[in-house]
Amino acid sequence: MKTLLFLFPLLMAGARLHAADAQPDLSRWKEDFSNEAAFMKNWSSYGWLPDGKVASGPENMHRWWQIQDGVLRGQTFGKLHPSGLQRKISGKDVRLSLRFKMEEGGMAAIGFNGPNPILEANFHLAGVHIRQSSITAWDEENLYPKGSSEAEALKKEKKMNRKFIGAAKVEKIALSLDAWHALVIEMHGKTIMAFIDGKQVLTYETHAGDAPKETVQFAVGGGSKDVVNGWYDDVSFEPLEEKK
């Protein structure tokens, strides 16, 4: 009996260590989409259709996103708003690296979400939309300070105390379609920078990009055809301080 009483605290300590080891490191991770079970565990879809119906959730995951030949394929259908894909992250000054591929009429959309000081919830911070001939920085601006009369008035009217800036800055680029491109996005303070195939293509000073990052989101865009595809692979996330 004494032996069992002696072993019990050791077993409990080991269980706690095992549980701690099982927690994912949200500040540093890699994803090559070679394991569909891990993908379904770590990623979740989100989004709304024009009629207000939710496109999120496991029941819609395979309609919008599929693992094919070890890469992630996203799809959007006609004029429907595409379902996004997100994964939890943790960090403030961060680097996201990945490969992407587009077809004609497509768009690669990557963004960061974090605590919105007005909504007090995980919401848009900043990101980029990439098309064959352009890269666009999008931004999120809070309109009035929390607790102000203006903010309270919007709250009573059930209106968002924020402004989405869809084309905060646009730079011309030239990308090949149906070919893989390397993308790196760095966020340092309020500055977002984007590099494609080793070349810096965008720098923009955001409104709220210095907030802690809680999720990263992907989407594919289009609407010019019945079905538009986009592909992602070899994603890595890490603190920006650690230069390669």
C-alpha positions in Angstrom: 0.0 0.0 0.0 2.8 2.4 0.9 4.4 1.6 -2.4 1.3 2.5 -4.3 0.9 5.8 -2.3 4.5 6.6 -3.2 4.0 5.9 -6.9 0.7 7.8 -7.2 2.2 11.3 -7.2 4.9 10.2 -9.7 2.2 8.8 -12.0 0.2 12.0 -11.7 3.2 14.2 -12.4 4.0 12.1 -15.5 0.4 12.5 -16.7 0.7 16.3 -16.3 3.9 16.4 -18.2 2.4 14.2 -21.0 -0.6 16.6 -21.2 1.7 19.6 -21.4 3.7 17.9 -24.1 0.5 17.3 -26.1 -0.3 21.0 -26.2 0.7 22.4 -29.6 3.2 25.2 -29.8 1.2 28.0 -31.4 4.2 30.3 -31.7 6.1 28.0 -34.1 4.7 25.3 -36.3 4.9 23.8 -39.8 2.3 22.2 -42.1 2.9 20.3 -45.3 -0.6 18.8 -45.6 0.7 15.3 -45.7 -1.5 14.2 -42.8 -5.2 14.8 -43.4 -6.1 13.8 -39.8 -3.7 16.5 -38.5 -5.1 19.0 -40.9 -8.7 18.4 -39.7 -7.5 18.7 -36.1 -5.5 21.9 -36.5 -7.5 23.9 -39.1 -11.1 25.0 -39.2 -13.2 26.7 -41.9 -15.2 29.9 -41.5 -17.2 32.3 -43.6 -20.7 33.3 -44.7 -22.6 33.1 -47.9 -24.4 36.1 -49.5 -27.7 34.8 -48.1 -26.3 34.7 -44.6 -25.9 31.0 -44.4 -22.7 29.9 -42.6 -20.1 28.2 -44.8 -18.1 27.2 -41.7 -17.8 23.9 -39.8 -16.7 20.4 -40.5 -19.8 19.6 -42.5 -18.6 22.1 -45.2 -14.9 21.6 -44.8 -14.6 19.1 -47.7 -16.7 21.1 -50.0 -14.3 24.1 -49.9 -11.0 22.5 -48.9 -9.4 19.2 -49.8 -6.0 17.6 -49.4 -4.9 16.3 -52.8 -1.5 14.8 -53.5 0.0 16.3 -50.3 -1.1 19.9 -51.0 -4.2 21.9 -49.9 -6.7 22.9 -52.6 -9.3 25.5 -51.9 -12.3 26.2 -54.1 -14.8 29.0 -54.5 -18.0 28.6 -56.4 -19.3 31.3 -58.8 -20.5 34.4 -56.9 -20.6 32.7 -53.5 -18.4 34.1 -50.8 -15.5 31.7 -50.3 -15.1 29.8 -47.1 -12.0 30.7 -45.3 -9.6 28.5 -43.4 -7.9 29.3 -40.1 -5.4 28.0 -37.6 -4.5 29.2 -34.2 -1.2 31.1 -33.8 0.5 33.0 -31.0 2.9 35.9 -31.4 3.2 39.6 -32.1 6.1 40.2 -34.5 5.8 37.2 -36.7 6.8 35.5 -40.0 4.5 33.3 -42.1 6.1 31.4 -45.0 4.3 29.2 -47.6 3.9 28.3 -51.2 0.8 29.1 -53.3 -0.5 28.5 -56.8 -3.3 30.1 -58.7 -5.3 29.5 -61.8 -6.8 32.1 -64.1 -9.2 34.4 -62.3 -8.0 33.2 -58.9 -6.7 35.0 -55.8 -4.7 33.9 -52.8 -5.8 35.6 -49.6 -3.8 35.5 -46.4 -4.5 37.4 -43.2 -3.9 37.7 -39.5 -6.6 38.0 -36.8 -6.2 39.2 -33.2 -8.0 40.9 -30.3 -9.9 43.8 -31.6 -9.9 46.5 -28.8 -13.4 47.6 -29.7 -15.1 44.3 -30.2 -13.0 42.5 -27.6 -12.9 39.5 -29.8 -10.6 37.7 -32.3 -11.1 39.7 -35.5 -9.4 41.0 -38.6 -6.1 42.8 -38.2 -4.4 42.9 -41.6 -3.4 40.8 -44.6 -2.9 40.6 -48.4 -4.9 39.6 -51.5 -2.7 38.3 -54.3 -3.8 38.2 -57.9 -1.8 37.5 -61.1 -1.0 41.2 -61.6 -1.3 42.8 -58.2 -0.9 42.4 -54.4 -3.2 44.4 -52.2 -2.8 45.1 -48.5 -6.1 45.1 -46.6 -6.5 46.7 -43.2 -8.9 47.1 -40.3 -9.4 50.4 -38.6 -11.3 51.0 -35.3 -13.4 54.1 -35.6 -14.0 55.3 -32.0 -12.4 54.6 -28.6 -14.2 52.1 -26.4 -16.6 53.8 -24.1 -16.9 56.9 -26.1 -20.4 58.3 -26.9 -19.9 57.5 -30.6 -18.9 53.9 -29.8 -21.9 53.5 -27.5 -24.2 54.9 -30.2 -23.0 52.4 -32.8 -23.4 49.6 -30.2 -27.0 50.5 -29.6 -27.6 50.6 -33.3 -25.9 47.2 -33.6 -23.4 48.5 -36.0 -19.7 47.6 -36.1 -17.3 50.2 -34.6 -14.8 49.5 -37.3 -13.9 50.1 -41.0 -12.6 47.4 -43.3 -10.1 48.9 -45.8 -10.1 46.4 -48.7 -7.5 48.2 -50.8 -5.2 49.9 -48.3 -2.3 49.7 -50.7 -1.9 48.1 -54.1 1.4 47.1 -55.9 1.7 45.8 -59.4 3.3 42.3 -59.8 3.5 39.7 -62.6 2.9 36.1 -61.6 2.8 32.9 -63.6 -0.4 31.0 -63.4 -0.5 27.3 -62.6 3.0 27.6 -61.1 4.1 27.5 -57.4 5.3 30.8 -55.9 7.1 31.3 -52.5 5.4 33.8 -50.2 6.7 35.3 -47.0 4.7 37.7 -44.9 6.3 39.5 -42.0 4.5 41.7 -39.4 6.7 43.9 -37.2 4.8 46.4 -35.1 2.2 47.9 -37.4 4.2 47.2 -40.6 3.3 44.4 -42.9 5.8 43.3 -45.6 5.3 40.7 -48.3 8.0 38.9 -50.3 7.2 36.7 -53.4 9.9 34.5 -54.8 12.5 36.3 -52.7 11.5 39.8 -53.9 10.0 42.4 -51.6 6.7 43.4 -53.2 4.7 45.2 -50.5 5.3 47.4 -47.4 2.3 48.9 -45.6 1.8 50.6 -42.3 -1.4 49.2 -40.8 -3.8 50.5 -38.2 -4.0 47.5 -35.8 -1.4 45.1 -37.1 0.7 45.4 -33.9 -1.9 43.5 -31.9 -1.1 40.0 -30.7 -1.9 37.4 -33.4 -4.4 34.7 -32.5 -5.3 33.1 -35.9 -4.0 33.1 -39.4 -6.5 32.8 -42.2 -6.4 31.6 -45.8 -9.0 31.9 -48.6 -9.1 31.6 -52.4 -11.1 34.1 -54.4 -12.5 34.6 -57.8 -16.1 34.5 -58.9 -15.3 35.0 -62.6 -15.9 31.3 -63.3 -18.2 28.6 -62.0 -15.3 27.1 -59.9 -12.0 28.8 -59.1 -9.2 26.8 -57.4 -6.2 27.8 -55.4 -3.5 25.8 -53.7 -1.3 26.1 -50.6 1.6 24.1 -49.3 4.6 24.1 -47.0 3.3 26.6 -44.4 5.5 27.6 -41.5 4.9 30.1 -38.8 7.6 31.5 -36.4 8.6 34.5 -34.3 10.1 37.3 -36.5 13.0 37.8 -34.1 14.6 34.5 -35.2 16.1 35.3 -38.5 16.9 32.4 -40.8 
